[in-house]
Amino acid sequence: MKTTTKLLAVLLVLTMACGLLASCGGKSIVGKWESGTMTYEFKGDGTYTLTVAGQTTEGKYEIKDGKLSFDGLGGLAYSVSGDKLTINLMGMGEMEFTKAK
């Protein structure tokens, strides 16, 4: 149970981080982004799907003032460079995703 709770917390932070990427430098985060066993799919209608190790979560994201918020929660800084998405995890380091082909 504790492992599931920790995984969900990490996923929430990552979800928030990915949403931020959509607003940085005018680059869109719409599409699928992968990192290991984690895949985010950001849709143009403001919804996302997060899949981690076979577990899927859905919700809404918003880019506002250069920050991404997930399901109405806070914002994270991000950057998009080519096919790489980097999310700043609020003092807990960064996570990098690669755009799925």
Secondary structure by P-SEA (a helix, b strand, c coil): caaaaaaaaaaaaaaaaaaaaacccccccccbbbcccbbbbbcccccbbbbcccbbbbbbbbbcccbbbccccbbbbbcccccbbbbcccccbbbbbcccc
